[in-house]
Amino acid sequence: NFSGGFNGFWDYWMEDAVLYAYQNNVIMTISVGNNNQSPVEYPARFSFYGTIPGFENGYSNVIAVSATDQNDLFSAYSNKGLEVSVSAPGGFGFPYDSDDIYSTTPNYPFSFEQLYGITQNYGYLAGTSFAAPVVAGIAALILSVNPSLTPVQVRDIIQQTADDKGAPGRDDYYGWGRVNAYQAVLLALAYSNKSINPQLLSTNS
């Protein structure tokens, strides 16, 4: 997981890191950014298969993750664009409260404590930085039941089993939809030829 990004900034070291992961069969879940803009930040932008200044082909091991709120709707702060693969819970946004993600925080004074009143040890926060790790967890669950899957297969499973949101099919806000861990694990099991009920599988493409 990479919960970070660079707005409009691209350099070779960043693509080198993504390429290194790709060459070593490592899947990357990356937050798209919290600026309510399009396109998404680098390195999440490397998920896109198309023509973007600086690169042409994208990387099939990258999953770009936007955020949804407590109502299962697109979070207003989340970036959007052609590069979004899927969405996941990231919270509603400021002010940070029970509408957001309850997360571990530092056990010592930190900047968000001073700026936003976030408590030490545990507190409420929001952002695509919280959505991307959800998808990383799903990828880990998928590989735990079927470790032979490649990064592109894991990405495809997560996209195929996401709950379609917004406009039918893929869109620039939710990508292929809000992730569904249960359906993703079921499909991974199906790929490993274990016995499951195929009617439980998502039909999202």
VENVEN-V181675 format. One record per backbone hydrogen bond with DSSP energy under -0.5 kcal/mol. CO is the residue of the C=O (numbers start at 1). NH is the residue of the N-H. Records with the same first field share a line. If there is no record, write none. Layout:
BEGIN
CO->NH ; NH
END
This chain:
BEGIN
2->4 ; 31
6->8 ; 9 ; 42
11->14 ; 15
12->16
13->17
14->18
15->19
16->20
17->21
18->22
19->23
20->24
21->24 ; 26
22->25
25->27
28->30 ; 63
29->2
30->65
32->41
33->79
37->80
41->45
42->6
43->46
44->47
45->48
46->59
48->50
50->52
52->55
55->52
56->50
59->62
61->28
62->64
63->30 ; 65
64->66 ; 85 ; 86
65->32
66->88
67->75
68->90 ; 91
69->72
73->69
75->78
77->36
81->84
85->176
86->66
87->179
88->68
90->127
97->100
99->92
100->102
101->103 ; 125
103->123
106->121
110->113 ; 114
111->115
112->116 ; 118
113->117
120->122
121->105
123->103
125->101
127->130 ; 131
128->132
129->133
130->134
131->134 ; 135
132->136
133->137
134->138
135->139
136->140
137->141
138->142
139->143
140->144
141->145
142->145 ; 146
146->149
150->154
151->155
152->156
153->157
154->158
155->159
156->160
157->161
159->162
162->164
163->178
171->175
172->81
174->177
175->171
177->87
178->163
180->184
181->185
182->186
183->187
184->188
185->189
186->190
187->191
188->192
189->194
190->193
194->196
196->198
197->200
198->201
END
